[in-house]
């Protein structure tokens, strides 16, 4: 039986600009299985957030999805995939999210696929209390009384360890710390018990201590609610802590994908190797022993991409053929692929 909850195939999302069409996400494919976490990692501007917004069909003009398929085992729209049931016992039928009407997509968005945004200060409405916003999410997806929706909002806030939840629920976003606002976002995402949670750099704006708390919370919520997750980050250290598999993006393409342990022990793409070399290595009680390595050059302009491998201008091991060949993903191990001619 198929255990894949979400399958993205050959996704291409573009921005139509006066200067031309920008391929922000170009031929991206991946799968997320039941109760598994895929980490999507890469530099700013590589297409991670656009990929997430494409899954939820939240792109706004001038952005649009040009092509691709997104298959999802929806509980409401055709599948019997449930959070308490193993995917192996569920039928292989899936809903193609890019082809269903918008009114059907609203049944999926928030209730079955939820998203935690990078900056809660802009994602939360400043004129409503946080409890009202969570309760409104409940009422958008189920026919319940306001009192019952409010009770569910309080329960969701308590589930994510917000202290004194009944009082905090009556406060406005500006009255909460960054860590509490992020917990509110997680409560809002989980209150309808989705199957898939998309977390878009949920710890970027937080200090290290609060970041660790949020990561621990997401891990406990994943286990408690049998969640699958797409976790987006530019931090490989965070990915190592939360992900089962990892996909590395560069200039709109996935350049390497593998189990998370494999990406650290045996990285094959030069870009992944460069990211790992840039990580600090500090032993307890000592100072850093070496200067951090930086990847030379800058991310290419998506309106003027090189004709061959997109990483070729920055690659320390480039070959002459790399200038004209845009390589596919080559298999380099069990569940491990890399987009590099050196991996043929």
RABEL-V992191 format. One record per residue. N is the residue number from 0. PHI is phi in radians with two decimals (NA if undefined). PSI is psi in whole degrees, 0 to 359 (* if undefined). Layout:
((N & PHI & PSI) (N & PHI & PSI))
This chain:
((0 & NA & 151) (1 & -1.39 & 125) (2 & -1.78 & 8) (3 & -1.39 & 124) (4 & -1.43 & 317) (5 & -2.29 & 133) (6 & -2.24 & 120) (7 & -1.86 & 126) (8 & -2.18 & 120) (9 & 0.88 & 44) (10 & -1.29 & 130) (11 & -2.29 & 119) (12 & -2.08 & 135) (13 & -2.26 & 162) (14 & -2.05 & 126) (15 & -1.56 & 112) (16 & -2.09 & 163) (17 & -1.04 & 333) (18 & -1.47 & 347) (19 & 2.49 & 185) (20 & -1.62 & 126) (21 & -1.74 & 122) (22 & -1.53 & 92) (23 & -1.30 & 326) (24 & -2.26 & 122) (25 & -2.25 & 105) (26 & 1.07 & 48) (27 & -1.59 & 131) (28 & -2.36 & 137) (29 & -2.88 & 169) (30 & -2.28 & 148) (31 & -2.18 & 120) (32 & -1.54 & 168) (33 & -1.05 & 132) (34 & 1.08 & 25) (35 & -2.06 & 158) (36 & -2.09 & 126) (37 & -1.78 & 124) (38 & -1.61 & 127) (39 & -1.91 & 115) (40 & -2.22 & 150) (41 & 2.87 & 171) (42 & -1.18 & 162) (43 & -1.03 & 137) (44 & 1.52 & 7) (45 & -1.51 & 352) (46 & 1.98 & 9) (47 & -1.13 & 308) (48 & -1.18 & 322) (49 & -1.09 & 324) (50 & -1.06 & 314) (51 & -1.10 & 315) (52 & -1.16 & 330) (53 & -1.15 & 320) (54 & -1.03 & 320) (55 & -1.55 & 0) (56 & 0.97 & 48) (57 & -1.91 & 8) (58 & -1.17 & 138) (59 & -1.97 & 148) (60 & -0.94 & 142) (61 & -1.48 & 11) (62 & -1.45 & 149) (63 & -2.78 & 157) (64 & -1.55 & 118) (65 & -1.46 & 321) (66 & -2.86 & 172) (67 & 2.16 & 177) (68 & -2.35 & 141) (69 & -2.27 & 107) (70 & -1.75 & 130) (71 & -2.39 & 134) (72 & -1.43 & 90) (73 & -1.52 & 136) (74 & -1.26 & 329) (75 & -1.64 & 339) (76 & -2.04 & 25) (77 & 2.43 & 331) (78 & -1.70 & 172) (79 & -2.02 & 27) (80 & -1.24 & 120) (81 & -2.22 & 151) (82 & -1.13 & 338) (83 & -1.64 & 2) (84 & -2.07 & 139) (85 & -1.14 & 141) (86 & -1.09 & 331) (87 & -1.11 & 337) (88 & -1.71 & 7) (89 & -1.79 & 153) (90 & -1.19 & 157) (91 & -1.42 & 353) (92 & -1.08 & 137) (93 & -2.40 & 158) (94 & -1.67 & 136) (95 & -1.55 & 106) (96 & -1.18 & 335) (97 & -1.38 & 350) (98 & -1.94 & 349) (99 & -1.39 & 155) (100 & -1.11 & 158) (101 & -1.05 & 323) (102 & -1.12 & 329) (103 & -1.34 & 325) (104 & -1.12 & 328) (105 & -1.12 & 333) (106 & -1.24 & 333) (107 & -1.50 & 315) (108 & -1.20 & 116) (109 & 1.67 & 321) (110 & -1.59 & 323) (111 & -2.03 & 329) (112 & -2.19 & 116) (113 & -2.03 & 158) (114 & -2.32 & 136) (115 & -1.81 & 117) (116 & -1.47 & 162) (117 & -1.14 & 318) (118 & -2.12 & 100) (119 & -1.10 & 335) (120 & -1.08 & 327) (121 & -1.65 & 338) (122 & -1.41 & 331) (123 & -1.55 & 143) (124 & -1.38 & 122) (125 & -1.23 & 345) (126 & -1.71 & 359) (127 & -2.10 & 149) (128 & -1.18 & 158) (129 & -1.16 & 327) (130 & -1.13 & 319) (131 & -1.09 & 322) (132 & -1.22 & 322) (133 & -1.20 & 317) (134 & -1.10 & 323) (135 & -1.12 & 325) (136 & -1.08 & 319) (137 & -1.09 & 312) (138 & -1.18 & 336) (139 & -1.23 & 337) (140 & -2.08 & 359) (141 & -2.67 & 150) (142 & -1.54 & 90) (143 & -2.27 & 158) (144 & -1.24 & 157) (145 & -1.01 & 321) (146 & -1.11 & 318) (147 & -1.20 & 321) (148 & -1.10 & 321) (149 & -1.12 & 319) (150 & -1.09 & 320) (151 & -1.16 & 326) (152 & -1.12 & 317) (153 & -1.10 & 317) (154 & -1.07 & 320) (155 & -1.15 & 321) (156 & -1.17 & 322) (157 & -1.17 & 325) (158 & -1.12 & 330) (159 & -1.71 & 20) (160 & 1.11 & 40) (161 & -1.47 & 119) (162 & -1.19 & 144) (163 & 0.90 & 54) (164 & -0.98 & 318) (165 & -1.01 & 323) (166 & -1.32 & 316) (167 & -1.09 & 328) (168 & -1.08 & 336) (169 & -1.62 & 6) (170 & -1.69 & 161) (171 & -1.67 & 158) (172 & -0.90 & 322) (173 & -1.21 & 345) (174 & -1.51 & 355) (175 & -1.87 & 152) (176 & -1.26 & 168) (177 & -1.04 & 320) (178 & -1.14 & 319) (179 & -1.20 & 323) (180 & -1.09 & 320) (181 & -1.18 & 325) (182 & -1.14 & 323) (183 & -1.09 & 317) (184 & -1.06 & 319) (185 & -1.18 & 319) (186 & -1.06 & 317) (187 & -1.12 & 323) (188 & -1.23 & 328) (189 & -1.69 & 351) (190 & -1.11 & 334) (191 & -1.71 & 10) (192 & 0.96 & 61) (193 & -1.21 & 164) (194 & -1.53 & 328) (195 & -2.21 & 130) (196 & -1.98 & 126) (197 & -1.78 & 118) (198 & -1.94 & 110) (199 & -1.69 & 96) (200 & 0.77 & 58) (201 & -1.25 & 352) (202 & -2.04 & 7) (203 & -1.07 & 317) (204 & -1.56 & 10) (205 & -1.89 & 155) (206 & -1.30 & 169) (207 & -1.06 & 319) (208 & -1.14 & 313) (209 & -1.17 & 324) (210 & -1.00 & 315) (211 & -1.11 & 323) (212 & -1.15 & 318) (213 & -1.17 & 319) (214 & -1.10 & 317) (215 & -1.11 & 321) (216 & -1.10 & 314) (217 & -1.07 & 320) (218 & -1.11 & 316) (219 & -1.19 & 323) (220 & -1.17 & 323) (221 & -1.06 & 315) (222 & -1.24 & 320) (223 & -1.17 & 319) (224 & -1.84 & 10) (225 & 0.93 & 47) (226 & -1.43 & 151) (227 & -1.75 & 152) (228 & -2.40 & 143) (229 & -1.92 & 109) (230 & -1.87 & 116) (231 & -1.76 & 131) (232 & -2.78 & 159) (233 & -1.77 & 1) (234 & -1.85 & 109) (235 & -1.14 & 332) (236 & -1.12 & 319) (237 & -1.16 & 317) (238 & -1.03 & 319) (239 & -1.06 & 329) (240 & -1.42 & 334) (241 & -2.07 & 339) (242 & -1.69 & 154) (243 & -1.69 & 318) (244 & -2.17 & 160) (245 & -2.39 & 140) (246 & -2.13 & 127) (247 & -1.75 & 125) (248 & -1.87 & 146) (249 & -2.59 & 125) (250 & 0.91 & 43) (251 & 1.52 & 354) (252 & -2.06 & 151) (253 & -1.42 & 121) (254 & -1.77 & 342) (255 & -2.75 & 143) (256 & -2.55 & 135) (257 & -2.95 & 171) (258 & -1.00 & 149) (259 & -1.09 & 323) (260 & -1.16 & 326) (261 & -1.21 & 326) (262 & -1.19 & 333) (263 & -1.54 & 328) (264 & -1.56 & 333) (265 & -2.55 & 60) (266 & -1.18 & 137) (267 & -1.94 & 331) (268 & -1.48 & 138) (269 & -0.99 & 329) (270 & -1.20 & 316) (271 & -1.07 & 318) (272 & -1.06 & 321) (273 & -1.16 & 319) (274 & -1.07 & 318) (275 & -1.21 & 324) (276 & -1.16 & 336) (277 & -1.45 & 354) (278 & -1.33 & 138) (279 & -1.26 & 144) (280 & -2.14 & 110) (281 & -2.21 & 124) (282 & -1.50 & 147) (283 & -0.95 & 130) (284 & 1.43 & 8) (285 & -2.22 & 166) (286 & -1.61 & 161) (287 & -0.92 & 138) (288 & -1.63 & 350) (289 & -2.61 & 160) (290 & -1.32 & 140) (291 & -1.14 & 138) (292 & -1.48 & 136) (293 & -1.96 & 145) (294 & -1.31 & 124) (295 & -1.15 & 156) (296 & 1.37 & 191) (297 & -2.31 & 164) (298 & -1.06 & 134) (299 & -1.18 & 153) (300 & -1.14 & 124) (301 & -1.18 & 346) (302 & -1.50 & 348) (303 & -2.44 & 59) (304 & -1.26 & 147) (305 & -1.09 & 150) (306 & -1.20 & 332) (307 & -1.74 & 230) (308 & -1.09 & 130) (309 & -1.21 & 340) (310 & -1.65 & 355) (311 & -0.94 & 317) (312 & -1.10 & 339) (313 & -1.90 & 357) (314 & -1.40 & 130) (315 & -1.36 & 347) (316 & -2.13 & 27) (317 & -1.17 & 148) (318 & -1.88 & 167) (319 & -1.09 & 323) (320 & -1.21 & 342) (321 & -1.12 & 337) (322 & -1.22 & 337) (323 & -2.08 & 352) (324 & -1.97 & 120) (325 & -1.66 & 100) (326 & -1.28 & 154) (327 & -1.42 & 182) (328 & -1.41 & 119) (329 & -1.70 & 137) (330 & -1.22 & 130) (331 & -2.20 & 7) (332 & 2.96 & 182) (333 & -1.16 & 111) (334 & 1.19 & 22) (335 & -2.19 & 124) (336 & -2.30 & 149) (337 & -2.50 & 139) (338 & -1.66 & 76) (339 & -2.68 & 138) (340 & -1.14 & 337) (341 & -1.27 & 353) (342 & -1.83 & 11) (343 & -1.16 & *))
